[in-house]
Amino acid sequence: MTARAAEVGCAEQDRSGGHSLLIRHEPVLLRLHAPVIQDGRSLGVLIAAPRRGLEPLDAGMSDWLCSVVLQMRRDSGEVLFGTGGALLPGLRYSQLVKAILFEEFGQLPTLRSVTDPSPAHDGVVIEVAATGLCRSDWHAWKGHDPDVRLPHVGGHELAGTVVSVGQEVRHPWMGRRVTVPFVCGCGTCMQCATGNHQVCERQRQPGFSHWGSFAQYVRIDHADANLVPLPESIASPAAASLGCRFGTAFRAVVRQGKVGAGDWVAVHGCGGTGLSAVMVAVASGARVVAVDVSSAALNFARDLGAAVTVDASTVDDVGAAVIDLTDGGAQVSLDCLGDPRTCEASVRSLARRGRHVQVGLLPAGEAAAALPMDRVVARELEIVGSHGIQAHEYPAILEMVEAGRLRPERLLRRTIGLPEIPAALTEMDIPVPGSPGLTIVDPAR
């Protein structure tokens, strides 16, 4: 066999941290030992071993393979083999990584081996340490998001370590623990120039506009505008929630809601985002009315500091109930579920000159919610949207987390592995979860 005649197949990472490659047409397994990835390149020495179930290598073949040196460029996939200093181009390398792939909307996704992502010229690849599973991922899987193209890998709130960097990335991200907002701005449009990356005209969203973090690795573009360095004091599972639900709630309460100490804040829908909003509002000095149809979620909201709760399944007029409990209505009310009924109830919960913040995404076909505009005019109510959060807002969140004023880890309910994601997604077919709190995925499980 000659190096020119061989075909390099795909690779899978083994438990020792090396990578196994199969040279096709030959019973040979090549293993890359002690790989070092730096500046987007990996360099290591190949050691040969027979494939399990195949005949052992003869001595001559083994000696030849043990002398091979591999130089692999992650960005182009080019591989150079050589002996005695002579490099032979033309072989291709493709590493495989594990990911949850769905090929049909609403059909059960599967754990598959997919091609290792490569960084864009201004992007990075992150090894995922933890990623959240939330209702937005369910919407993507069900086909409710027009940006999703099949086949697809979901997942959009994550924390991990940068393992590969594009050539135009300016900041030293290599090897750093990071999170990202789920809305990644381009960094150059007018909205980004004014600090409003969350409504970027050319925004990218992992898990929606491109493959996401239900995988061992994920690609993030425009790294310098979107990566958020994480302090060692914040563990990856808690940090993952900051990318979407907790970060979204922070901006909705603090920036869009402009909540002040002593305000009444009504939170409609106590899922992951709603419970995060309860925690942020309480930390801001507000009094919170939590609204949901789940007694377990309402009890959890009370544990997080909600002053009063409303079981929406037991009252005819949620808005009137909130106005009665708050002696005139909430200064700020948030729809964190995303449903025409909760949207209307939120507006009807407001005090005069109050502010409604729409946080939850309404399903396709129901986005045009009927609102009491006569009430909006007569009481001078405000209606604002809230869409994610910008990377430059994270220092304020991280400061409150490190000070103990915000404790996102309290919201974590369970940790699962990649193989358990399909079942967890199907559980969301039931609108009211059995247990409140966040589900976090650890790809290493």
Secondary structure, 3 states (H helix, E strand, C coil): CCCCCCEEEEEEECCCCCEEEEEECCCEEEEEEEEEEECCEEEEEEEEECCCCCCCCCHHHHHHHHCCEEEEECCCCEEEEEECCEEEEEEECEEEEEEEEECCCCCCCEEEEEECCCCCCCCEEEEEEEEEECHHHHHHHHCCCCCCCCCEECCCCEEEEEEEECCCCCCCCCCCEEECCCCECCCCCHHHHCCCHHHCCCCECECCCECCCCECEEEECCHHHHCEECCCCCCHHHHHHCCCHHHHHHHHHHHHCCCCCCCEEEEECCCHHHHHHHHHHHHCCCEEEEEECCHHHHHHHHHCCCCEEEECCCCCCHHHHHHHHCCCCEEEEEECCCCHHHHHHHHHCEEEEEEEEECCCCCCCCCCCCCCHHHHHHCCCEEEECCCCCHHHHHHHHHHHHCCCCCHHHHEEEEECHHHHHHHHHHCCCCCCCCCCEEEECCCC
